[in-house]
Amino acid sequence: MEKLPFERPVINKLSAGMPGKFGMKTHISPVTHIDQVGVKELTGQYGSPLFVLSEKSLRQNFSEAKRAFETRYPKVQFAWSYKTNYLNAVCSVFHQEGAWAEVVSGFEYDKAIALGVEGKHIIFNGPDKSRDDLKKAVNNNSLIHIDHFDEMYTLTELAGESENKPKVAIRVNMDTGVYPVWDRFGFNYENGEAWDALNRIMMAGKLELVGLHAHIGTYMLSASAYGIAASKLAELAAQLEKKFGHVAGYIDVGGGFASKNTLKGAYYSGSDTAPGFDEYAEAIAAALVNSRIKPANMPLLILETGRALVDDAGYLLGTVIANKRLSDGRRATIIDAGVNILFTSFWYDHQVNPGQPVSEHTEETTIFGPLCMNIDVIKEAAVMPVLKKGDRVVISRVGAYNLTQWMQFITLRPKVVMIDPEGNVHLIRDSETLETLTSLEKLPGHLKQFRL
Ligand SMILES: *Cc1c(COP(=O)(O)O)cnc(C)c1O
């Protein structure tokens, strides 16, 4: 081999903030309090793991979203997306703030009614509404968003049986420049199906067309996609105005605004890249104001924002069970909160902080949950201070979808508390017990005894 020429060594200053194998090296500061309540006190009293929701953040997020839209458009109404988090306490906070209910199943519909939401303030979405669900919704004057022609025919039939003329909107799917297009829900805009559905409703005269709806996706990082969606819905409204002299009372642009969480594999953090409410509001308001709809007929703008209102109001507190070394030398920390209760860890790179003061020394660590399952990884690569058994960790921005998609698996689901704006802690969902689960089981008589 040829000898390489000598080069003198160069000493370079290591600049902090350069991405390495484990991403950006950031200083991990401890999160010792949530809304002034100590993490130690919370887990001490309610156990670990523990979900914590900040009522103050829920209300602040709501007023921020409301302000962003109301300063740009005259008539705005929010409807709380139940499936994003349907704990009664969370729904009630948003209802107190003035949000209607947006539900996607008979179960969610009943939950909203049981909470005291009037039928006329419930938006009923989704592809699976049974005949009985629809009947109930018609009798209660709820706003039914039709997903497909079969549902339209059922409603047309029901119209004959009820005193109330069903109040309907159609869900429209469309190309907004974000792919893949969610075209499995509703009627397509580009191929004319949506216009066809509207014509059928108007010609038959059995249903009262009160609005137009789209929900283009979730965690949508593009505000302009909403501008396109709003323009397309507005164009349908303008055509209804022109052909039938009919005014579609509202345009509902659905949910899907991104929260500040960071997607796995994303180079920049979500707090730097996700648009704020102002950007979404700007795109939507501009599209409506500049549309061909006559000024006198400007529709009510409905928003079904879920994730962006609740995600950062939720925390999951956990406790370190053990530390170990993996065969490649990597440090592994096992905590008592697993992917079964933190569903979003499959697509978010959640922020995990120590729950108590720590030293400056950090090490690349993989954080595992407690399940006896290889996939139970809370964070693949975290730069963490060294944590000891019994130390607390705080996982942030977990308020959306985890408390509805969590599953009971191997362990029982933990308590959920809400901290009110005065700093009082309220238990809003108790932990499961063996009895909670077995109360639903039935053991056939011939299986009641065994001898080992
Ligand atoms: C899920 C859903 C929402 C809420 O979406 P987020 O991404 O949580 O904002 C709103 N509308 C409909 C129809 C939905 O299915």
The ligand as an SDF file (V2000), in Angstrom:
LIG
                    3D

 15 15  0  0  0  0  0  0  0  0999 V2000
  -60.4000   12.9610   14.0940 C   0  0  0  0  0  0  0  0  0  0  0  0
  -61.2700   13.9950   13.5150 C   0  0  0  0  0  0  0  0  0  0  0  0
  -61.1470   15.3310   13.9020 C   0  0  0  0  0  0  0  0  0  0  0  0
  -60.0690   15.8330   14.8410 C   0  0  0  0  0  0  0  0  0  0  0  0
  -58.8140   15.7210   14.2430 O   0  0  0  0  0  0  0  0  0  0  0  0
  -57.4750   16.2600   14.9630 P   0  0  0  0  0  0  0  0  0  0  0  0
  -56.3850   15.7840   14.0750 O   0  0  0  0  0  0  0  0  0  0  0  0
  -57.4380   15.6360   16.3300 O   0  0  0  0  0  0  0  0  0  0  0  0
  -57.5700   17.7410   15.0310 O   0  0  0  0  0  0  0  0  0  0  0  0
  -62.0400   16.2420   13.3700 C   0  0  0  0  0  0  0  0  0  0  0  0
  -62.9930   15.8610   12.4830 N   0  0  0  0  0  0  0  0  0  0  0  0
  -63.1260   14.5800   12.0850 C   0  0  0  0  0  0  0  0  0  0  0  0
  -64.1750   14.2170   11.1160 C   0  0  0  0  0  0  0  0  0  0  0  0
  -62.2680   13.6040   12.5800 C   0  0  0  0  0  0  0  0  0  0  0  0
  -62.3910   12.3420   12.1510 O   0  0  0  0  0  0  0  0  0  0  0  0
  1  2  1  0
  2  3  1  0
  2 14  2  0
  3  4  1  0
  3 10  2  0
  4  5  1  0
  5  6  1  0
  6  7  2  0
  6  8  1  0
  6  9  1  0
 10 11  1  0
 11 12  2  0
 12 13  1  0
 12 14  1  0
 14 15  1  0
M  END
$$$$
